[in-house]
Amino acid sequence: MTCFIQPATSEILRKAENFEEFSPEEIVYLLRLELDSPDVYALMHAASRMSRRTFGLKGERHMHIGLNVEPCRYDCLFCSLTRKAGVFTEAVEFSTDQVLEWARMGQAQGADALNLMTTGFYPFEKLLELGRLLKSEGVNVPLVANTRDISHQEGEALLEAGFEGCYHAIRLGEGRDTPFSPDRRRQTIQVIKDVGLRWMNCIEPVGPEHSPREMADLILLARRKGATYSGVMRRINFPGSPMQKHGMINERELARMVAATRLAMGDVPRAHCTHEPHTASLMAGANLFFPEVGSSPRDLEDDSGKGRGRSLNDCALIHQEMGLDPWLESNCFQPGALPLSERAHVCGSLTGITVHN
């Protein structure tokens, strides 16, 4: 059977073969492709092949550990950990023993990183203390901080405390659905790069109301600033969320976004993420999942490991079902450039696909 793709799609895939940077308009075009079109399946095929050639068969599992629950006064509209959400009315801070137990579990089950997440008012010094403690207790899994905006001095303190990376994103709707300035978030990204931390990123939290152009601008930021990984996370509407009126995107829509983002990132990233874990995006270039314990902005449970969160073993099984190997060494923390082979023509031959003129 012969399938037809549009000439514009074919031209963008040609650029992807050489890791060329896309224009914002080209990314918008990909994000607007009809879900049932041959073009989307060609896009997913190309993105998957690019990831297999650049990341190998590695399936990454970066374990999210939420350190505290509180009715946060920043009141980001998509988050369940806020006053306005009304889900959590009392502050809960997980004990040092509990965090250490989770970290040791992560190490024992092959986590590729431990992402320590805080709410906006969590004391920064406590985050540093936990980093030092985990390292002193023999936890050798790379640590990634996910916290508020930071200064250069605070970024250097994270490095000294044993952190290797910092997750930070300009969220979709930043300054509209959050009280934070996109410029201030961008400054923190530069701080992360300046001090030598690895910058981890994701296009998030995507909902039907977000425009392809807004997404395209953030995708290009991730490429140009050299994100260690990027990808796409959809917004999860908890019961009573102010964002429920917008609905949610489905996993097929998410996979299309993951594929477009993967091709747009080219040979810059060392992994490509999607959240929450599912199979469709692994066919569209994703290879990184986030197992979850502790607090989560998408959950109604204070410990997401007992709620929406998927376990390390769950994620490993999904990877293996899709032909990825979660037990290989992580690509994200290797020094120097990844040993990429056959850099040209990474998208391969799109067998059976014909350009429609």
C-alpha positions in Angstrom: 0.0 0.0 0.0 1.3 3.4 -0.9 0.6 6.3 1.5 1.0 10.0 0.5 2.5 12.7 2.6 2.5 16.4 1.9 5.6 18.1 0.3 5.9 20.4 3.3 6.1 17.4 5.6 8.7 15.7 3.4 10.9 18.8 3.4 10.8 19.1 7.2 11.8 15.4 7.5 14.6 16.1 5.1 15.9 18.8 7.3 15.6 16.5 10.3 17.9 14.0 8.6 20.7 16.6 8.9 19.7 17.8 12.4 18.9 21.2 11.0 17.1 23.7 13.2 13.4 24.2 12.3 11.7 27.5 12.0 8.8 28.3 14.4 6.5 28.0 11.5 7.7 24.5 10.7 7.2 23.3 14.2 3.7 24.8 14.3 3.0 23.0 11.0 4.0 19.6 12.6 2.0 20.3 15.7 -1.1 20.9 13.6 -0.9 17.7 11.4 -4.1 15.7 11.3 -3.9 12.8 13.8 -5.1 10.2 11.3 -2.9 11.4 8.4 0.0 9.5 7.0 2.1 12.6 7.7 1.7 12.0 11.5 2.8 8.4 11.2 5.8 9.5 9.0 6.6 12.1 11.7 6.5 9.5 14.5 8.6 7.0 12.5 11.2 9.7 11.8 11.3 10.8 15.5 11.5 7.2 16.8 14.3 6.4 14.4 16.2 9.6 15.3 16.1 8.6 19.0 17.1 5.0 18.3 20.2 6.2 16.4 21.1 8.9 18.9 20.1 7.3 22.3 20.5 3.7 21.3 18.1 1.4 23.0 18.4 3.1 26.4 15.2 3.5 28.3 15.7 6.2 30.9 14.0 6.2 34.3 14.5 9.4 36.4 12.8 8.9 39.7 10.7 11.9 41.0 10.8 12.3 44.8 8.4 15.1 46.0 9.8 16.3 49.3 6.8 18.1 50.7 3.1 18.9 50.5 1.6 22.3 51.3 -1.2 24.6 50.3 1.3 26.7 48.3 0.6 30.5 48.2 1.9 30.8 44.6 -1.4 29.2 43.4 -0.4 28.0 40.0 -3.7 27.1 38.4 -2.6 23.6 37.1 -1.2 22.4 40.5 -2.9 20.4 43.2 -0.4 21.7 45.8 -1.9 25.1 46.2 -4.3 27.0 48.5 -6.8 27.6 45.7 -6.9 23.9 44.8 -8.1 23.0 48.3 -6.7 19.5 48.1 -4.1 19.8 50.8 -4.9 22.0 53.8 -1.9 21.2 56.0 1.8 21.2 55.3 3.5 17.8 55.3 7.3 17.4 54.9 8.5 13.8 54.3 11.1 12.7 56.9 14.7 12.4 56.1 14.4 8.7 56.8 11.6 8.4 54.2 13.5 10.3 51.6 16.6 8.2 52.2 14.5 5.0 51.9 13.1 6.1 48.6 16.5 7.1 47.3 18.0 3.7 48.3 15.0 2.0 46.6 15.7 4.0 43.5 19.3 3.0 43.5 18.5 -0.7 44.1 16.0 -0.7 41.2 18.2 1.0 38.7 17.0 4.6 38.6 19.1 6.7 36.3 18.5 9.9 38.3 16.8 11.1 41.5 14.8 14.3 40.9 14.1 16.0 44.2 11.1 18.3 43.9 10.0 21.0 46.3 7.1 23.5 46.5 8.0 27.1 46.0 8.4 27.9 49.7 10.4 24.9 50.8 13.6 26.1 52.5 16.5 25.9 50.0 19.0 25.0 52.7 17.0 21.9 53.5 17.3 20.8 49.9 21.0 21.3 50.1 21.2 19.3 53.3 19.3 16.4 51.7 21.7 16.4 48.8 24.7 16.2 51.2 23.0 13.5 53.2 22.2 11.2 50.3 25.7 11.4 49.1 27.2 10.8 52.5 24.9 7.7 52.9 26.3 6.2 49.7 23.6 7.1 47.2 25.5 7.4 44.0 22.6 7.9 41.6 22.8 11.4 40.0 20.8 14.0 41.8 18.6 16.6 40.0 17.0 19.5 41.8 13.5 20.7 40.9 12.9 23.8 42.9 12.2 27.6 42.7 14.1 30.2 40.7 17.8 30.4 41.9 20.7 32.8 41.9 24.3 32.0 40.7 25.3 31.5 44.3 22.5 29.1 44.9 23.3 27.2 41.7 26.9 26.8 42.9 25.6 25.6 46.3 23.6 22.9 44.5 26.8 21.6 42.8 28.7 21.6 46.1 25.8 19.7 47.7 26.1 16.9 45.2 23.5 17.8 42.6 24.5 17.3 38.9 21.4 18.8 37.3 18.5 21.1 37.7 15.0 20.7 36.2 13.5 24.1 35.3 10.9 25.1 32.7 9.1 28.1 31.4 5.7 26.6 31.7 3.0 27.0 29.1 0.9 29.9 30.4 3.7 31.3 32.5 2.7 34.6 33.9 -0.9 33.9 33.0 -1.6 30.7 34.9 1.3 31.3 37.3 2.5 34.4 39.2 6.0 34.0 37.7 7.7 36.1 35.0 8.9 34.1 32.0 12.0 36.4 32.0 12.8 35.4 35.6 12.4 31.7 34.7 14.7 32.3 31.7 17.3 33.9 33.9 17.3 30.8 36.1 17.9 28.6 33.1 20.9 30.7 32.3 22.1 30.4 35.9 21.9 26.6 35.6 24.0 26.7 32.4 26.5 29.2 33.8 27.4 27.3 37.0 27.8 23.9 35.2 24.7 22.1 36.2 22.9 20.0 33.5 19.7 21.7 32.5 16.7 19.4 32.4 13.5 20.6 30.6 10.1 19.7 29.4 7.3 21.4 27.4 4.6 21.4 30.1 1.9 21.3 31.2 0.2 21.0 27.8 -3.5 21.4 27.5 -5.9 22.0 24.6 -5.8 25.8 25.2 -2.1 26.2 24.5 -1.2 27.4 21.0 1.3 25.6 18.8 3.2 28.8 18.5 3.7 29.1 22.3 5.0 25.5 22.2 7.2 26.2 19.3 9.0 29.1 21.0 9.7 26.9 24.1 10.9 24.0 22.0 13.4 26.3 20.2 14.5 27.7 23.6 15.3 24.2 24.7 17.3 23.5 21.6 19.2 26.7 21.6 20.1 26.6 25.3 21.2 23.0 25.1 18.8 21.1 27.3 20.1 17.7 28.5 16.6 16.4 27.8 13.4 17.9 26.7 10.0 16.4 25.7 6.3 16.9 26.5 4.2 16.5 29.6 0.4 16.9 29.4 -1.6 18.6 32.1 -3.6 16.3 34.3 -6.8 17.9 35.6 -7.3 16.9 39.2 -11.0 17.0 40.5 -11.8 20.7 41.1 -9.0 22.0 39.0 -9.5 25.5 37.6 -8.2 24.1 34.3 -11.0 21.5 34.0 -12.9 23.9 31.7 -10.2 23.4 29.1 -10.2 19.6 29.1 -7.1 17.5 28.5 -5.2 16.3 25.4 -5.2 12.5 24.8 -2.2 10.3 24.5 -2.3 10.3 20.7 -2.2 14.0 20.7 0.7 13.9 23.2 2.6 11.4 20.9 2.3 13.8 18.0 3.8 16.6 20.1 6.5 14.3 21.4 7.5 13.4 17.8 7.5 17.1 16.6 9.6 18.1 19.6 12.0 15.3 19.2 12.8 16.2 15.5 13.0 19.9 16.4 15.6 19.1 19.1 17.9 17.3 16.6 21.2 16.1 18.0 21.1 18.4 21.1 19.5 16.2 23.8 20.7 13.1 25.5 17.2 11.8 26.1 13.6 12.7 25.3 10.9 12.6 27.9 7.1 12.1 28.2 4.8 12.2 31.2 2.8 10.4 32.4 4.4 7.0 31.3 2.6 5.4 28.3 3.5 3.4 25.2 2.4 5.7 22.3 5.1 8.3 22.9 7.8 5.6 22.9 6.8 5.1 19.3 7.3 8.8 18.7 10.9 9.4 19.9 10.5 9.4 23.7 12.7 7.2 25.9 12.6 8.8 29.3 9.9 8.2 32.0 9.5 9.6 35.5 8.5 7.1 38.2 7.0 9.0 41.1 6.9 8.9 44.9 6.2 11.7 47.4 4.3 14.8 46.4 3.1 15.5 42.9 1.3 18.5 41.4 -1.0 16.1 39.6 -2.1 14.0 42.5 -4.7 14.0 45.3 -2.5 11.7 47.4 0.3 13.2 49.5 2.5 10.2 48.3 2.1 9.8 44.6 3.5 6.3 44.9 0.1 5.4 46.4 -1.8 7.5 43.8 -1.1 8.3 40.1 2.6 7.6 40.2 4.1 4.7 38.3 6.8 2.6 39.9 10.3 2.1 38.6 9.4 -1.5 37.8 6.2 -0.4 36.0 8.3 1.9 33.8 10.9 -0.7 33.1 8.2 -3.1 31.9 6.8 -0.5 29.5 10.2 0.2 28.2 10.9 -3.5 27.6 7.5 -4.1 25.9 8.5 -1.3 23.4 12.0 -2.7 22.8 14.0 -0.4 25.0 16.5 -1.5 27.7 16.2 0.3 31.1 19.3 -1.4 32.4 21.8 0.2 30.1 23.9 3.1 31.4 22.2 6.5 31.3 23.1 8.8 28.4 22.3 11.9 30.4 25.3 12.1 32.6 28.1 10.9 30.4 31.0 13.4 29.9 31.5 14.8 26.5 29.5 14.1 23.4 27.5 10.9 23.0 29.1 8.4 20.6 26.6 9.0 17.8 27.0 6.9 14.7 25.5 7.3 11.2 24.6 10.9 11.9 23.5 11.4 8.4 20.1 10.1 7.3 19.0 9.3 10.8 15.4 9.2 9.8 16.1 6.3 7.4 14.2 5.4 4.3 10.5 6.1 4.7 9.6 3.0 2.8 6.2 3.0 1.1 5.6 6.7 1.7 5.2 8.9 -1.4 5.2 12.7 -1.5 1.8 14.0 -2.7 2.3 16.8 -5.1 
